């Protein structure tokens, strides 16, 4: 089964998605550092009090990263499903000597 998984990963090019993950991670980290620097830039403003706690910044970072990576995973899944059913790749997938339940899992 591991050989089949390696074969499928090699067949589907994931390089663009790895590059996208690196870019998204850098953008999210820079955005969070910008949010953490807001109280130091303008300390007199009373609205910056919520940016002074790490709980708010970590929570906001979690929400943003969950949203972005869930969208990315749904795009990847839809691309893989559409690519499988175009052509005869689905027939090849079901002709492997593996139980079909394992393939679906």
MODELLER restraints for C-alpha pairs under 7 A, 6 or more apart:
rsr = mdl.restraints
at = mdl.atoms
rsr.add(forms.Gaussian(group=physical.xy_distance, feature=features.Distance(at['CA:32:A'], at['CA:57:A']), mean=6.78, stdev=0.5))
rsr.add(forms.Gaussian(group=physical.xy_distance, feature=features.Distance(at['CA:32:A'], at['CA:61:A']), mean=6.66, stdev=0.5))
rsr.add(forms.Gaussian(group=physical.xy_distance, feature=features.Distance(at['CA:35:A'], at['CA:51:A']), mean=6.70, stdev=0.5))
rsr.add(forms.Gaussian(group=physical.xy_distance, feature=features.Distance(at['CA:36:A'], at['CA:51:A']), mean=6.37, stdev=0.5))
rsr.add(forms.Gaussian(group=physical.xy_distance, feature=features.Distance(at['CA:38:A'], at['CA:48:A']), mean=6.93, stdev=0.5))
rsr.add(forms.Gaussian(group=physical.xy_distance, feature=features.Distance(at['CA:39:A'], at['CA:48:A']), mean=5.52, stdev=0.5))
rsr.add(forms.Gaussian(group=physical.xy_distance, feature=features.Distance(at['CA:39:A'], at['CA:51:A']), mean=6.54, stdev=0.5))
rsr.add(forms.Gaussian(group=physical.xy_distance, feature=features.Distance(at['CA:39:A'], at['CA:52:A']), mean=6.32, stdev=0.5))
rsr.add(forms.Gaussian(group=physical.xy_distance, feature=features.Distance(at['CA:50:A'], at['CA:56:A']), mean=6.80, stdev=0.5))
rsr.add(forms.Gaussian(group=physical.xy_distance, feature=features.Distance(at['CA:51:A'], at['CA:57:A']), mean=6.65, stdev=0.5))
rsr.add(forms.Gaussian(group=physical.xy_distance, feature=features.Distance(at['CA:84:A'], at['CA:90:A']), mean=5.48, stdev=0.5))
rsr.add(forms.Gaussian(group=physical.xy_distance, feature=features.Distance(at['CA:94:A'], at['CA:100:A']), mean=6.99, stdev=0.5))
